[in-house]
């Protein structure tokens, strides 16, 4: 039996540790007074220096979201969790764009009933073009007969909870 405690997430922990020095450097840029925590004013100052301007209320909402221990400051652990979740969101957005592009065969930024029919049949899901027209009509909020990326994104985010709930035993 080993005397070291195994990491619960071995794949992410090595990446996490490699990025910890970089994360600490970024955190230190926000932590202007070097007290080990980021205040709402320090957060605002860095964002302003980066060219973003937020109202005091917006900054307070950001703090509420990130400050999980509710002490009024962002510590390194909270900052790290926020950076990881932001990275996951970017990755999810990229995967969603890739999925859209798979269906958008002619790369015009729209999924037509014919494109949907072609891809679904290639994936082994047999359906008619009329079935695909009905599917598109159900999410086509601008009425152009196609699905654009925004409509695709709404459709996928609306269907995600149903898929998750349906997979539970």
C-alpha positions as CSV (number, residue, x, y, z in Angstrom):
1,X,0.0,0.0,0.0
2,X,1.3,3.4,-0.9
3,X,1.9,6.1,1.7
4,X,0.9,8.9,-0.6
5,X,-2.7,9.8,-1.1
6,X,-3.8,9.4,-4.8
7,X,-5.2,12.4,-6.5
8,X,-9.0,12.1,-7.1
9,X,-8.5,13.5,-10.6
10,X,-5.1,12.4,-11.9
11,X,-5.5,13.8,-15.4
12,X,-6.5,17.2,-14.4
13,X,-4.3,17.5,-11.3
14,X,-1.0,17.4,-13.3
15,X,-2.3,20.0,-15.7
16,X,-3.6,22.0,-12.7
17,X,-0.1,21.8,-11.0
18,X,1.7,22.8,-14.2
19,X,-0.5,25.9,-14.5
20,X,-0.5,26.8,-10.8
21,X,2.6,29.0,-11.2
22,X,1.0,30.9,-14.1
23,X,-2.3,31.2,-12.2
24,X,-0.4,32.6,-9.2
25,X,1.2,35.2,-11.4
26,X,-2.2,36.3,-12.8
27,X,-3.7,36.3,-9.3
28,X,-0.8,38.5,-8.1
29,X,-1.5,41.0,-10.9
30,X,-5.0,41.4,-9.5
31,X,-3.8,41.5,-5.9
32,X,-2.3,45.0,-6.0
33,X,-1.6,45.3,-2.2
34,X,-0.3,41.7,-2.0
35,X,-2.5,40.7,0.9
36,X,-3.3,37.3,-0.7
37,X,-6.9,38.3,-1.7
38,X,-8.5,40.4,-4.5
39,X,-10.9,43.1,-3.4
40,X,-13.7,44.5,-5.5
41,X,-11.6,47.7,-6.1
42,X,-8.6,45.6,-7.2
43,X,-10.8,43.6,-9.5
44,X,-12.1,46.9,-11.0
45,X,-8.7,48.4,-11.4
46,X,-7.3,45.5,-13.3
47,X,-10.3,45.2,-15.6
48,X,-10.2,48.9,-16.3
49,X,-6.4,48.6,-17.1
50,X,-7.4,45.8,-19.6
51,X,-9.8,48.2,-21.3
52,X,-13.1,47.0,-19.7
53,X,-15.3,49.2,-17.6
54,X,-17.8,47.8,-15.2
55,X,-20.2,49.6,-12.9
56,X,-19.8,49.1,-9.1
57,X,-22.9,47.0,-9.2
58,X,-21.6,44.8,-12.0
59,X,-18.3,44.3,-10.1
60,X,-20.2,43.3,-7.0
61,X,-22.2,40.7,-8.9
62,X,-18.9,39.3,-10.3
63,X,-17.6,39.2,-6.7
64,X,-20.7,37.4,-5.5
65,X,-20.3,34.8,-8.2
66,X,-16.6,34.1,-7.5
67,X,-16.4,34.7,-3.8
68,X,-17.8,31.3,-2.6
69,X,-16.8,31.7,1.0
70,X,-18.6,35.1,1.1
71,X,-15.8,37.0,2.9
72,X,-15.9,39.9,0.4
73,X,-12.6,38.9,-1.3
74,X,-11.4,36.4,-3.9
75,X,-8.7,34.1,-2.6
76,X,-6.4,32.0,-4.8
77,X,-8.6,28.9,-4.5
78,X,-11.7,30.8,-5.6
79,X,-9.7,32.5,-8.4
80,X,-8.4,29.1,-9.5
81,X,-11.9,27.6,-9.6
82,X,-13.2,30.5,-11.6
83,X,-10.4,30.2,-14.1
84,X,-11.1,26.4,-14.5
85,X,-14.8,27.0,-15.0
86,X,-14.2,29.7,-17.5
87,X,-11.9,27.4,-19.4
88,X,-14.6,24.7,-19.4
89,X,-17.1,27.2,-20.8
90,X,-14.7,28.1,-23.6
91,X,-14.2,24.5,-24.4
92,X,-17.9,23.8,-24.4
93,X,-18.5,26.7,-26.7
94,X,-15.9,25.4,-29.1
95,X,-17.4,21.9,-29.1
96,X,-20.8,23.4,-29.8
97,X,-19.4,25.4,-32.8
98,X,-17.7,22.2,-34.1
99,X,-21.1,20.3,-33.8
100,X,-22.8,23.1,-35.7
101,X,-20.1,23.1,-38.4
102,X,-20.6,19.3,-38.8
103,X,-24.2,19.9,-39.9
104,X,-23.5,23.1,-41.9
105,X,-22.2,21.2,-44.9
106,X,-22.0,24.1,-47.3
107,X,-20.4,26.4,-44.6
108,X,-22.9,29.2,-45.1
109,X,-23.7,29.6,-41.4
110,X,-27.0,27.9,-41.7
111,X,-28.3,24.3,-41.4
112,X,-30.9,23.5,-44.0
113,X,-33.3,20.6,-43.9
114,X,-31.3,18.9,-46.6
115,X,-28.1,19.3,-44.7
116,X,-29.7,17.9,-41.5
117,X,-31.2,15.0,-43.5
118,X,-27.8,14.2,-45.0
119,X,-25.9,14.2,-41.7
120,X,-28.5,12.4,-39.7
121,X,-28.6,9.6,-42.3
122,X,-24.8,9.4,-42.4
123,X,-25.0,9.0,-38.6
124,X,-27.4,6.1,-39.1
125,X,-30.5,8.0,-38.0
126,X,-33.0,7.3,-40.7
127,X,-35.5,10.1,-41.2
128,X,-37.1,11.9,-44.2
129,X,-36.5,15.4,-45.4
130,X,-40.0,16.2,-44.2
131,X,-39.0,15.1,-40.7
132,X,-36.0,17.4,-40.9
133,X,-38.2,20.3,-42.0
134,X,-40.4,19.7,-38.9
135,X,-37.3,19.6,-36.7
136,X,-36.0,22.8,-38.1
137,X,-39.3,24.6,-37.9
138,X,-39.5,23.8,-34.2
139,X,-36.3,25.8,-33.5
140,X,-36.3,28.3,-36.4
141,X,-37.1,31.5,-34.4
142,X,-36.4,33.9,-37.4
143,X,-38.6,31.9,-39.8
144,X,-36.0,31.6,-42.6
145,X,-36.4,27.8,-42.8
146,X,-32.9,27.2,-41.6
147,X,-31.1,26.9,-38.2
148,X,-28.4,29.5,-37.6
149,X,-25.8,29.2,-34.8
150,X,-27.8,31.2,-32.3
151,X,-30.9,29.0,-32.8
152,X,-28.7,25.8,-32.7
153,X,-27.1,27.0,-29.4
154,X,-30.6,27.7,-27.8
155,X,-31.8,24.3,-29.0
156,X,-28.8,22.5,-27.6
157,X,-28.9,24.3,-24.2
158,X,-32.6,23.8,-23.9
159,X,-32.2,20.0,-24.6
160,X,-29.2,19.5,-22.4
161,X,-31.2,19.1,-19.1
162,X,-33.6,16.6,-20.7
163,X,-30.7,14.5,-21.9
164,X,-29.0,14.5,-18.5
165,X,-32.2,13.7,-16.6
166,X,-33.1,10.9,-19.1
167,X,-29.7,9.2,-18.5
168,X,-30.1,8.8,-14.8
169,X,-31.0,5.3,-13.6
